[in-house]
Amino acid sequence: MRAAGDILLVACYELGHQPLAVAWPAAFLEGAGYRPAVLDLSVEPLDPAKVAQAQLVAISVPMHTALRLGVAAAERIRAINPRTHLCFYGHYAALNAEWLRGHVADSVLAGELEPALVRLAASLTTAGAGDAADRRDGVISLQRLAFPVPSRAGLPPLPRYAHVEREGRRDVAGYVEASRGCRHRCRHCPIPPVYAGRFFVVPVETVLADVRQQVQAGARHVTFGDPDFLNGPRHALAVARALHAEFPDLTFDVTAKVEHVLRQRRLLPELAALGCAFVVTAAETLDDRVLAILDKGHARADIVAALDALRAAGIAPRPTWIAFTPWTTLDGYRQWLEFLAAEALVDLIDPVQYAIRLLVPPGSLLLGRPELQPHLGPLVADGFHYPWTNPDARVERLWQAVSDRVAGDAERGEEGARTFDGVRTLAAEHAEAPPPVPLALSPDRRRPPRLTEAWFC
């Protein structure tokens, strides 16, 4: 199986970025002498000709949305090419391995999976796709790898993906990772069940080489998609310094835990000087009890301190939230909205955040928590989650109303501050409280930088 197109790598959705979770496996396979074809279903249709030729189709599912799309794609792929070997890989493949193997997948891989994918391709060379369909190799690999430069040549052009909006213009945004995995074990996150507290750094030169090819393709900004850029602060700083030395006009954004923002606050002014435009940080909630259940490692006071530290360094904070949990109260939700207004965060939050609901997939570390048990329903295996219900029916009705409002406003292209006002009004109505005073924001105000693809899961 070394003919061009005998292997097909399929991306489904990676937050609007050109899919690194396809580009890296492609590089490993090319290094072993294969010539894989690639598809990204988020920006191009399924190609029946590519599917028909492939002896191995590997579908990348690093997140829940990608998994749902991937399963639908797998059913079409199987109809076109019944003999192909279907492999699902990524975090959500590992969490849902049992269902996938029983319904659509011949094999499942996760973690530092690329060598296992190469071995799978080699085994199919001798056994054939049909003969290898019952393989039951281990799902998760955590070996340290020698990372090649990701292979992006076969993917759709970079300008078709997410851009960064700033100062009234849109610039092409690239996407890289300086590390994989995470040293932390937040209970609601899909990474700890796979990586078990381990993370692996990517050599600085490999990161730079990947940035180089994306700058040549038009990137003027780069997103570091590491689960936490500051898991290894010395490595992170080395990457940022090297990036700025070679590309002084390139800006970037990173993701970092609240506790890391505070622990490494002395690094923030230098990161700003090196081009860090904003930091995504998972604040999640203002409720200290819920933060403890999630094992986030921070409290409400730390969120405020982290926001202050980032602003003092000249970096825009972009906190993300889980607005609805089994423990969300109507008063708590309304207080959170007032906090966002008081902290001038409305322009820094994508409106989808107002409706985000806690996702509990199979394998979640939350499943062992007694606080969750009274709220939990049985596994929806083909929906890849455990449903839960808030004990206050008003909160459930509010979630549905907010979801509808956010989706409708997004379809109409509504301005984010107007969506915020609408959500505040809905929350007041459900609490039978007086309507709030709308935000007084100038339409000519300067907007902070943001990616054009809203945060989603």
Secondary structure as a PSIPRED ss2 file (coil, helix, strand):
# PSIPRED VFORMAT (PSIPRED V4.0)

   1 M C   1.000  0.000  0.000
   2 R C   1.000  0.000  0.000
   3 A C   1.000  0.000  0.000
   4 A C   1.000  0.000  0.000
   5 G C   1.000  0.000  0.000
   6 D C   1.000  0.000  0.000
   7 I E   0.000  0.000  1.000
   8 L E   0.000  0.000  1.000
   9 L E   0.000  0.000  1.000
  10 V E   0.000  0.000  1.000
  11 A E   0.000  0.000  1.000
  12 C C   1.000  0.000  0.000
  13 Y C   1.000  0.000  0.000
  14 E C   1.000  0.000  0.000
  15 L C   1.000  0.000  0.000
  16 G C   1.000  0.000  0.000
  17 H C   1.000  0.000  0.000
  18 Q C   1.000  0.000  0.000
  19 P C   1.000  0.000  0.000
  20 L H   0.000  1.000  0.000
  21 A H   0.000  1.000  0.000
  22 V H   0.000  1.000  0.000
  23 A H   0.000  1.000  0.000
  24 W H   0.000  1.000  0.000
  25 P H   0.000  1.000  0.000
  26 A H   0.000  1.000  0.000
  27 A H   0.000  1.000  0.000
  28 F H   0.000  1.000  0.000
  29 L H   0.000  1.000  0.000
  30 E H   0.000  1.000  0.000
  31 G H   0.000  1.000  0.000
  32 A C   1.000  0.000  0.000
  33 G C   1.000  0.000  0.000
  34 Y C   1.000  0.000  0.000
  35 R C   1.000  0.000  0.000
  36 P C   1.000  0.000  0.000
  37 A E   0.000  0.000  1.000
  38 V E   0.000  0.000  1.000
  39 L E   0.000  0.000  1.000
  40 D E   0.000  0.000  1.000
  41 L C   1.000  0.000  0.000
  42 S C   1.000  0.000  0.000
  43 V C   1.000  0.000  0.000
  44 E C   1.000  0.000  0.000
  45 P C   1.000  0.000  0.000
  46 L C   1.000  0.000  0.000
  47 D C   1.000  0.000  0.000
  48 P H   0.000  1.000  0.000
  49 A H   0.000  1.000  0.000
  50 K H   0.000  1.000  0.000
  51 V H   0.000  1.000  0.000
  52 A H   0.000  1.000  0.000
  53 Q H   0.000  1.000  0.000
  54 A C   1.000  0.000  0.000
  55 Q C   1.000  0.000  0.000
  56 L E   0.000  0.000  1.000
  57 V E   0.000  0.000  1.000
  58 A E   0.000  0.000  1.000
  59 I E   0.000  0.000  1.000
  60 S E   0.000  0.000  1.000
  61 V C   1.000  0.000  0.000
  62 P C   1.000  0.000  0.000
  63 M C   1.000  0.000  0.000
  64 H H   0.000  1.000  0.000
  65 T H   0.000  1.000  0.000
  66 A H   0.000  1.000  0.000
  67 L H   0.000  1.000  0.000
  68 R H   0.000  1.000  0.000
  69 L H   0.000  1.000  0.000
  70 G H   0.000  1.000  0.000
  71 V H   0.000  1.000  0.000
  72 A H   0.000  1.000  0.000
  73 A H   0.000  1.000  0.000
  74 A H   0.000  1.000  0.000
  75 E H   0.000  1.000  0.000
  76 R H   0.000  1.000  0.000
  77 I H   0.000  1.000  0.000
  78 R H   0.000  1.000  0.000
  79 A H   0.000  1.000  0.000
  80 I H   0.000  1.000  0.000
  81 N C   1.000  0.000  0.000
  82 P C   1.000  0.000  0.000
  83 R C   1.000  0.000  0.000
  84 T C   1.000  0.000  0.000
  85 H E   0.000  0.000  1.000
  86 L E   0.000  0.000  1.000
  87 C E   0.000  0.000  1.000
  88 F E   0.000  0.000  1.000
  89 Y E   0.000  0.000  1.000
  90 G C   1.000  0.000  0.000
  91 H H   0.000  1.000  0.000
  92 Y H   0.000  1.000  0.000
  93 A H   0.000  1.000  0.000
  94 A H   0.000  1.000  0.000
  95 L H   0.000  1.000  0.000
  96 N C   1.000  0.000  0.000
  97 A H   0.000  1.000  0.000
  98 E H   0.000  1.000  0.000
  99 W H   0.000  1.000  0.000
 100 L H   0.000  1.000  0.000
 101 R H   0.000  1.000  0.000
 102 G H   0.000  1.000  0.000
 103 H H   0.000  1.000  0.000
 104 V C   1.000  0.000  0.000
 105 A C   1.000  0.000  0.000
 106 D C   1.000  0.000  0.000
 107 S E   0.000  0.000  1.000
 108 V E   0.000  0.000  1.000
 109 L E   0.000  0.000  1.000
 110 A E   0.000  0.000  1.000
 111 G E   0.000  0.000  1.000
 112 E C   1.000  0.000  0.000
 113 L C   1.000  0.000  0.000
 114 E H   0.000  1.000  0.000
 115 P H   0.000  1.000  0.000
 116 A H   0.000  1.000  0.000
 117 L H   0.000  1.000  0.000
 118 V H   0.000  1.000  0.000
 119 R H   0.000  1.000  0.000
 120 L H   0.000  1.000  0.000
 121 A H   0.000  1.000  0.000
 122 A H   0.000  1.000  0.000
 123 S H   0.000  1.000  0.000
 124 L H   0.000  1.000  0.000
 125 T H   0.000  1.000  0.000
 126 T H   0.000  1.000  0.000
 127 A H   0.000  1.000  0.000
 128 G C   1.000  0.000  0.000
 129 A C   1.000  0.000  0.000
 130 G C   1.000  0.000  0.000
 131 D C   1.000  0.000  0.000
 132 A C   1.000  0.000  0.000
 133 A C   1.000  0.000  0.000
 134 D C   1.000  0.000  0.000
 135 R C   1.000  0.000  0.000
 136 R C   1.000  0.000  0.000
 137 D C   1.000  0.000  0.000
 138 G C   1.000  0.000  0.000
 139 V C   1.000  0.000  0.000
 140 I E   0.000  0.000  1.000
 141 S E   0.000  0.000  1.000
 142 L C   1.000  0.000  0.000
 143 Q C   1.000  0.000  0.000
 144 R C   1.000  0.000  0.000
 145 L C   1.000  0.000  0.000
 146 A C   1.000  0.000  0.000
 147 F C   1.000  0.000  0.000
 148 P C   1.000  0.000  0.000
 149 V C   1.000  0.000  0.000
 150 P C   1.000  0.000  0.000
 151 S C   1.000  0.000  0.000
 152 R C   1.000  0.000  0.000
 153 A C   1.000  0.000  0.000
 154 G C   1.000  0.000  0.000
 155 L C   1.000  0.000  0.000
 156 P C   1.000  0.000  0.000
 157 P C   1.000  0.000  0.000
 158 L H   0.000  1.000  0.000
 159 P H   0.000  1.000  0.000
 160 R H   0.000  1.000  0.000
 161 Y C   1.000  0.000  0.000
 162 A C   1.000  0.000  0.000
 163 H E   0.000  0.000  1.000
 164 V E   0.000  0.000  1.000
 165 E E   0.000  0.000  1.000
 166 R E   0.000  0.000  1.000
 167 E C   1.000  0.000  0.000
 168 G C   1.000  0.000  0.000
 169 R E   0.000  0.000  1.000
 170 R E   0.000  0.000  1.000
 171 D E   0.000  0.000  1.000
 172 V E   0.000  0.000  1.000
 173 A E   0.000  0.000  1.000
 174 G E   0.000  0.000  1.000
 175 Y E   0.000  0.000  1.000
 176 V E   0.000  0.000  1.000
 177 E C   1.000  0.000  0.000
 178 A C   1.000  0.000  0.000
 179 S E   0.000  0.000  1.000
 180 R E   0.000  0.000  1.000
 181 G E   0.000  0.000  1.000
 182 C C   1.000  0.000  0.000
 183 R C   1.000  0.000  0.000
 184 H C   1.000  0.000  0.000
 185 R C   1.000  0.000  0.000
 186 C C   1.000  0.000  0.000
 187 R C   1.000  0.000  0.000
 188 H C   1.000  0.000  0.000
 189 C C   1.000  0.000  0.000
 190 P C   1.000  0.000  0.000
 191 I C   1.000  0.000  0.000
 192 P H   0.000  1.000  0.000
 193 P H   0.000  1.000  0.000
 194 V H   0.000  1.000  0.000
 195 Y H   0.000  1.000  0.000
 196 A C   1.000  0.000  0.000
 197 G C   1.000  0.000  0.000
 198 R C   1.000  0.000  0.000
 199 F E   0.000  0.000  1.000
 200 F E   0.000  0.000  1.000
 201 V E   0.000  0.000  1.000
 202 V C   1.000  0.000  0.000
 203 P C   1.000  0.000  0.000
 204 V H   0.000  1.000  0.000
 205 E H   0.000  1.000  0.000
 206 T H   0.000  1.000  0.000
 207 V H   0.000  1.000  0.000
 208 L H   0.000  1.000  0.000
 209 A H   0.000  1.000  0.000
 210 D H   0.000  1.000  0.000
 211 V H   0.000  1.000  0.000
 212 R H   0.000  1.000  0.000
 213 Q H   0.000  1.000  0.000
 214 Q H   0.000  1.000  0.000
 215 V H   0.000  1.000  0.000
 216 Q H   0.000  1.000  0.000
 217 A C   1.000  0.000  0.000
 218 G C   1.000  0.000  0.000
 219 A C   1.000  0.000  0.000
 220 R C   1.000  0.000  0.000
 221 H E   0.000  0.000  1.000
 222 V E   0.000  0.000  1.000
 223 T E   0.000  0.000  1.000
 224 F E   0.000  0.000  1.000
 225 G C   1.000  0.000  0.000
 226 D C   1.000  0.000  0.000
 227 P C   1.000  0.000  0.000
 228 D C   1.000  0.000  0.000
 229 F C   1.000  0.000  0.000
 230 L C   1.000  0.000  0.000
 231 N C   1.000  0.000  0.000
 232 G C   1.000  0.000  0.000
 233 P H   0.000  1.000  0.000
 234 R H   0.000  1.000  0.000
 235 H H   0.000  1.000  0.000
 236 A H   0.000  1.000  0.000
 237 L H   0.000  1.000  0.000
 238 A H   0.000  1.000  0.000
 239 V H   0.000  1.000  0.000
 240 A H   0.000  1.000  0.000
 241 R H   0.000  1.000  0.000
 242 A H   0.000  1.000  0.000
 243 L H   0.000  1.000  0.000
 244 H H   0.000  1.000  0.000
 245 A H   0.000  1.000  0.000
 246 E H   0.000  1.000  0.000
 247 F C   1.000  0.000  0.000
 248 P C   1.000  0.000  0.000
 249 D C   1.000  0.000  0.000
 250 L C   1.000  0.000  0.000
 251 T E   0.000  0.000  1.000
 252 F E   0.000  0.000  1.000
 253 D E   0.000  0.000  1.000
 254 V E   0.000  0.000  1.000
 255 T E   0.000  0.000  1.000
 256 A C   1.000  0.000  0.000
 257 K C   1.000  0.000  0.000
 258 V H   0.000  1.000  0.000
 259 E H   0.000  1.000  0.000
 260 H H   0.000  1.000  0.000
 261 V H   0.000  1.000  0.000
 262 L H   0.000  1.000  0.000
 263 R H   0.000  1.000  0.000
 264 Q C   1.000  0.000  0.000
 265 R H   0.000  1.000  0.000
 266 R H   0.000  1.000  0.000
 267 L H   0.000  1.000  0.000
 268 L H   0.000  1.000  0.000
 269 P H   0.000  1.000  0.000
 270 E H   0.000  1.000  0.000
 271 L H   0.000  1.000  0.000
 272 A H   0.000  1.000  0.000
 273 A H   0.000  1.000  0.000
 274 L C   1.000  0.000  0.000
 275 G C   1.000  0.000  0.000
 276 C E   0.000  0.000  1.000
 277 A E   0.000  0.000  1.000
 278 F E   0.000  0.000  1.000
 279 V E   0.000  0.000  1.000
 280 V E   0.000  0.000  1.000
 281 T E   0.000  0.000  1.000
 282 A E   0.000  0.000  1.000
 283 A E   0.000  0.000  1.000
 284 E E   0.000  0.000  1.000
 285 T C   1.000  0.000  0.000
 286 L C   1.000  0.000  0.000
 287 D C   1.000  0.000  0.000
 288 D H   0.000  1.000  0.000
 289 R H   0.000  1.000  0.000
 290 V H   0.000  1.000  0.000
 291 L H   0.000  1.000  0.000
 292 A H   0.000  1.000  0.000
 293 I H   0.000  1.000  0.000
 294 L H   0.000  1.000  0.000
 295 D C   1.000  0.000  0.000
 296 K C   1.000  0.000  0.000
 297 G C   1.000  0.000  0.000
 298 H C   1.000  0.000  0.000
 299 A C   1.000  0.000  0.000
 300 R H   0.000  1.000  0.000
 301 A H   0.000  1.000  0.000
 302 D H   0.000  1.000  0.000
 303 I H   0.000  1.000  0.000
 304 V H   0.000  1.000  0.000
 305 A H   0.000  1.000  0.000
 306 A H   0.000  1.000  0.000
 307 L H   0.000  1.000  0.000
 308 D H   0.000  1.000  0.000
 309 A H   0.000  1.000  0.000
 310 L H   0.000  1.000  0.000
 311 R H   0.000  1.000  0.000
 312 A H   0.000  1.000  0.000
 313 A C   1.000  0.000  0.000
 314 G C   1.000  0.000  0.000
 315 I C   1.000  0.000  0.000
 316 A E   0.000  0.000  1.000
 317 P E   0.000  0.000  1.000
 318 R E   0.000  0.000  1.000
 319 P E   0.000  0.000  1.000
 320 T E   0.000  0.000  1.000
 321 W E   0.000  0.000  1.000
 322 I C   1.000  0.000  0.000
 323 A C   1.000  0.000  0.000
 324 F E   0.000  0.000  1.000
 325 T C   1.000  0.000  0.000
 326 P C   1.000  0.000  0.000
 327 W C   1.000  0.000  0.000
 328 T C   1.000  0.000  0.000
 329 T C   1.000  0.000  0.000
 330 L H   0.000  1.000  0.000
 331 D H   0.000  1.000  0.000
 332 G H   0.000  1.000  0.000
 333 Y H   0.000  1.000  0.000
 334 R H   0.000  1.000  0.000
 335 Q H   0.000  1.000  0.000
 336 W H   0.000  1.000  0.000
 337 L H   0.000  1.000  0.000
 338 E H   0.000  1.000  0.000
 339 F H   0.000  1.000  0.000
 340 L H   0.000  1.000  0.000
 341 A H   0.000  1.000  0.000
 342 A H   0.000  1.000  0.000
 343 E C   1.000  0.000  0.000
 344 A C   1.000  0.000  0.000
 345 L C   1.000  0.000  0.000
 346 V H   0.000  1.000  0.000
 347 D H   0.000  1.000  0.000
 348 L H   0.000  1.000  0.000
 349 I C   1.000  0.000  0.000
 350 D C   1.000  0.000  0.000
 351 P H   0.000  1.000  0.000
 352 V H   0.000  1.000  0.000
 353 Q H   0.000  1.000  0.000
 354 Y H   0.000  1.000  0.000
 355 A H   0.000  1.000  0.000
 356 I C   1.000  0.000  0.000
 357 R E   0.000  0.000  1.000
 358 L C   1.000  0.000  0.000
 359 L C   1.000  0.000  0.000
 360 V C   1.000  0.000  0.000
 361 P C   1.000  0.000  0.000
 362 P C   1.000  0.000  0.000
 363 G C   1.000  0.000  0.000
 364 S C   1.000  0.000  0.000
 365 L H   0.000  1.000  0.000
 366 L H   0.000  1.000  0.000
 367 L H   0.000  1.000  0.000
 368 G H   0.000  1.000  0.000
 369 R C   1.000  0.000  0.000
 370 P C   1.000  0.000  0.000
 371 E C   1.000  0.000  0.000
 372 L C   1.000  0.000  0.000
 373 Q H   0.000  1.000  0.000
 374 P H   0.000  1.000  0.000
 375 H H   0.000  1.000  0.000
 376 L E   0.000  0.000  1.000
 377 G C   1.000  0.000  0.000
 378 P C   1.000  0.000  0.000
 379 L C   1.000  0.000  0.000
 380 V E   0.000  0.000  1.000
 381 A H   0.000  1.000  0.000
 382 D H   0.000  1.000  0.000
 383 G H   0.000  1.000  0.000
 384 F C   1.000  0.000  0.000
 385 H E   0.000  0.000  1.000
 386 Y C   1.000  0.000  0.000
 387 P C   1.000  0.000  0.000
 388 W E   0.000  0.000  1.000
 389 T C   1.000  0.000  0.000
 390 N C   1.000  0.000  0.000
 391 P C   1.000  0.000  0.000
 392 D C   1.000  0.000  0.000
 393 A H   0.000  1.000  0.000
 394 R H   0.000  1.000  0.000
 395 V H   0.000  1.000  0.000
 396 E H   0.000  1.000  0.000
 397 R H   0.000  1.000  0.000
 398 L H   0.000  1.000  0.000
 399 W H   0.000  1.000  0.000
 400 Q H   0.000  1.000  0.000
 401 A H   0.000  1.000  0.000
 402 V H   0.000  1.000  0.000
 403 S H   0.000  1.000  0.000
 404 D H   0.000  1.000  0.000
 405 R H   0.000  1.000  0.000
 406 V H   0.000  1.000  0.000
 407 A H   0.000  1.000  0.000
 408 G H   0.000  1.000  0.000
 409 D H   0.000  1.000  0.000
 410 A H   0.000  1.000  0.000
 411 E H   0.000  1.000  0.000
 412 R H   0.000  1.000  0.000
 413 G C   1.000  0.000  0.000
 414 E C   1.000  0.000  0.000
 415 E C   1.000  0.000  0.000
 416 G H   0.000  1.000  0.000
 417 A H   0.000  1.000  0.000
 418 R H   0.000  1.000  0.000
 419 T H   0.000  1.000  0.000
 420 F H   0.000  1.000  0.000
 421 D H   0.000  1.000  0.000
 422 G H   0.000  1.000  0.000
 423 V H   0.000  1.000  0.000
 424 R H   0.000  1.000  0.000
 425 T H   0.000  1.000  0.000
 426 L H   0.000  1.000  0.000
 427 A H   0.000  1.000  0.000
 428 A H   0.000  1.000  0.000
 429 E H   0.000  1.000  0.000
 430 H H   0.000  1.000  0.000
 431 A C   1.000  0.000  0.000
 432 E C   1.000  0.000  0.000
 433 A C   1.000  0.000  0.000
 434 P C   1.000  0.000  0.000
 435 P C   1.000  0.000  0.000
 436 P C   1.000  0.000  0.000
 437 V C   1.000  0.000  0.000
 438 P C   1.000  0.000  0.000
 439 L C   1.000  0.000  0.000
 440 A C   1.000  0.000  0.000
 441 L C   1.000  0.000  0.000
 442 S C   1.000  0.000  0.000
 443 P C   1.000  0.000  0.000
 444 D C   1.000  0.000  0.000
 445 R C   1.000  0.000  0.000
 446 R C   1.000  0.000  0.000
 447 R C   1.000  0.000  0.000
 448 P C   1.000  0.000  0.000
 449 P C   1.000  0.000  0.000
 450 R E   0.000  0.000  1.000
 451 L E   0.000  0.000  1.000
 452 T C   1.000  0.000  0.000
 453 E C   1.000  0.000  0.000
 454 A C   1.000  0.000  0.000
 455 W C   1.000  0.000  0.000
 456 F C   1.000  0.000  0.000
 457 C C   1.000  0.000  0.000
